[in-house]
Amino acid sequence: MLKKLFKTLKIVVTILFIASSLQAQDAPKSTELDPALVAQGKSLFENNCVSCHAVTDEVVVGPGLKGIETRRPFPWLVNWIHNSQKVIASGDPYAVALFAKYNKAVMTSFPSFKEDEIKSILAYIKSEESKLVASASIATSGTGVQAAPAQDNSKMFNIILILLLVVIIIMILVLVLVISILKKFLKTKSDLTSTETYILENKADYNAVFRSEWFKIGVAFLFIAIVGKTALDGIMSIGMQQGYAPTQPIAFSHKLHAGKYKIECVYCHTGVYMGKSANIPSSNICMNCHNQIKTESPKLAKLRTAWATG
């Protein structure tokens, strides 16, 4: 009987493996970028580029960088980043037109950037493009109203519950199998002890299992966990945090930043497409602009102190 159980499990595992393999073959090829390369590019971009450029189509000081690799070949981009004024002085038509379009704002030169570092910045921009495309597809799907982000935590919780139930069921089956094998073995013996006779003659009292305290506690825990998680997801999905506006340590105006200056929400709230609510921007993000704008404003003294102390 034990051999049959193992054989059945082996068949099930084999079927699941084949199904997952077929699904992987049918799925589109992954175009994920190297996370280490993207992380390096993000650091370089945020420390050197973000005060003048966005990874979207939005104009900050210079043009938005969405799709930059499709606009210019890589060698041109390298020369431009190393010394944009040199490229303009060479008479390059695209460079001259770009310089004139953006009010002849001189781009900072980065001659020390290696090609690998520039590739990492481009990889970061491309990864952000992919996130924006994914978010746009979610926003335009179904009824046209932006859908909530994927509930990774909820899925993980459900998976854990299912695994827990599977483990409990397997343990029960194993116990039943062991008892069955033990009884078959005892039937072949002629000289049974009193304990062995008791095991052989007494049937398992499954009602006692259901009446036990541990069983009741386990069922109650699973019930409370499932109901509680479902209720929490329901409350969050109806926007219980909508309109939440705590007192800020520094006066901040969305009308000024997002309204008048049209700064993209995702520029400050970098995780807005990944969770149920927008994250609080770090002082580094604020100082990308304010290390050049209103540098002496007393209203920003707390910001400068927070930034300087890390």
N, C-alpha and C positions, 0 to 999 in steps of 0.2 A: 504493500500500500504506500509506503514511504517512497519507493522508487517511482510509482505512478504519479505521486504528487510532484516530485522533482522533474519528471518528464513533462508534466503539464506546464509547470512554471517555465521550463526551458522553451517549450513551444510558444508560450505567450510572449516571452522576452524576444524570441526570434521574430515573431510577427511584428511586434512594436518596433524593433530595430529596422526591419525592412520598410515599414510604413514611414518611419522618420527619414530614412534614406531617400525614398521616393519623393517625399515632401521637400527635402533639401534640394533634390535635383530639379523639381518643378519651380522652386522659388527663384526669383531673379538674382543674378549675380550680385554679391555685395560690393559696394564701391566705398566702403569705409576707409578712411585715411588712417595713417599711423598715429595713434593717440599721443605718442611721445613727440612726434613732429608737430602735431596740432598744438600741444601744450607749449612747446618752445615758441611757435609762431604767435600764440596768444600773448605770451609774456612780452615778446618784442613789440607786437602791435600796440598793446596797452601802454607800454613805456615810451613809445616813440611816435606812434601814428595817430592814436585815437583823438588827440586834441584837434586834429584837422580833417580826419577822414572817418567815415562810417562804413561798416561792412555791407550796408544796404545801398539803395540808389539815392539816399538822402545826401544833400550837400551840407557839409559843416563849414569848413573854410575852403577845402578842396573838394573834388568830386567824390561821390560814393564809389566804393570799390567792388561792388557786386559785379561779377562777371569780368573782372579786370584781365584775367588770362585770355579771354576771347577777344579782347580789344587790341592788345599789343602782344607781340612775341616775347618770350622770356628774356632774350639778350637785350631787347629794347628796355624792358622793365628794369633790368640790372643797371644799365647805364643811367636811366632816369633816377633811380633811387640813389645811386652813387653821387651823381651831380646833375640835377635837372637843368641848371643854367647852362652847362656845357652842351647838353643836347639841344637846347633852344638856340644857343649861339651857332650851332652847326647848320641851322636852317631847316631842320626837320619840320615838315609841314604840320604834322600832327601835334608836335610839341609846341610849336609857335601858336597854333590855334588854341590849344589847351591853356597856355599861359595867358592869352588875351581873354579867353572866356571867363576865367576866374580872377578877373581884376588884377592880373599881373602880380598875384601874391607869390612870393618867392618860397618855394618848398625847401625845407631844411635838407641839406645833403648828408648822406650817410655812407661815406667812402669806406668805412671800416666793415660794413656788412658783407659777409661772405655769401656766395651763391646759395649755399645750403641754408643759411639763415633767411635769405629772401624766399627760398622755396618753402620754408616753414611758415612764413607769414602768409604766403599764397595758400598754403594748405589750411591754415586757420580760417582765412576768408571763405574758402570753399566749404569748409565744414559748417560755418555759420550760414552760408547760403542754403545748404541742405536742410538745416533746422528751420529756416524761414519758409522754405518750400513745403516742408512737412506740416508746419503750423498752418500755412495757407490752405493746404488740402483738407485739413481738419475743419478749418473755419468755413469752407465752402461746401462741405459734404452734407448730406441729409437735407435738412430744412433750410440750409443757408445760414443758420445761426451757429456761431462758433461753439464747437463741442468742447467738453471738458477734457483736459489732458488724460492720457492713459493712466489708469489707477494701478501703478506698479505695486504699491504697498498692499492694496486690496487683493490683487492677484496672488501675491506672495503669501498673504494670510490664508487665502482659500486653499492654496497648494499645501501649506503646512497642515491645515485641518484635514484635508483629504489624505495626506501621508499618515497622519496620526491615526485616522480611522482604519486605513489599510494595515498599519502595523498591529493595531488591536485585533483586527479580524484574523490576521496571520497567526498571532499568538494563540488565539482561541482555537484555530484549526490545528495548530501544532499540539496543543494540550490534548485535544480530543483524539488526535492521531496517536499520541504517546500512550494515553489511557487504553485505547483500543488494542495497540500492540502488546501492552503489558498484560491485558486480560487474556489475549490469545496465548501468550507465553505461559501464564499461570494455569490455563486449562490443560496444558500438556504435562504438568507436574502432578505427581501422585501424593507426595507428602507436603501439604501446604501448612504454613504457619497460620496462626489465628489472624494475623494482620493480612496475609495474602488471601485468606478465605473471605475476610471482610471486603477487601477490594473487589474480589471476583463476584461476590453475591450482591453487593450493593450497587445500584445504578446511580449515575451522576445526578445530583439534585440541581438542575439548572435554575429552578425557581429560587433556590438559596442564593445563587449568584446575582439574580436580578434584585433580590431583597437586601443584598449586602450594602453597607455604608459606602464602600469604595465605588461601587457601580453607580449609586445615586449621586455621589459627589462628581464622578466623571461626567455623567449625563448633564448634571446641572451646570458644570463648568463649560461644556461644549455649547449648551443652549444659551447661556449668558454671553459667551464670547461671540457666537454667531449673531444673536439679536443685537448686541451692543455694537458690533462692527457694522452691521447693516444700517442701524439707526444713525451712526456717526457719518457714514457715507451719504445717507439721505439728507442729513442736516447740512453737510458741507456742499452738496450738489445744488441746494436751493439758494446758496449765496448768503449764509448767515453772517459772513464777514463783510458783506457789501456795505459800503458807506463808513466802514471803520476808519476813524481818523484821530489817532492819539495825538496829544500835544507833542510837537517836535522840539528838540533842544535848540535847533536853529530854524528860524522862520524860513519856510520854503513855499514857493508859489508854483503850482503846476500850470497855472494860466500863463505865467511868464516863460517857464522853460519849455513845456510841451505845447503851449498855445502860441505865444508870440514868436519864439525862436524855433518851434517845430522840432524839438529834439525827440527822437524816437523813444518810446517807452522802454523798449528792449535795451537801449543803450545804458540806461541807469539800472533798470530792473532786469538783470541778465538772465534770471531764472524764471521769468514770467510765463514762458511757454512750457515749463517743466513741472509746475506745481499748481495748486489750487489758488494761491495768492502770490502777489508780487513780493519778492524779497527786498530787504532794505539795502540800498546801495552802500558800498564801502566809501570811506573818505578818499581813497585813491581815485575812484571814478569821478568824484566831485572835483578833485584837484587836477584832473586832466585838463579841465578848462580854467579853473580858478587859480592855477599857478600863473596865468597870464591875464585873467580878467578879474577886475576888482580886487587886486592883490592887497590893497591896504584897507579894505572895508572892515570897519569894526564889527559889523554883523557876522563876518566870517571868521572872527578870531578863534572861536571854539573849533571850527573846521580845521583851520591851520594847525592848531595845537594837537588835535586828534591825529592829523596826518603826520605831523612831525614825530610824534611819540609812537607811531605805528599801531 
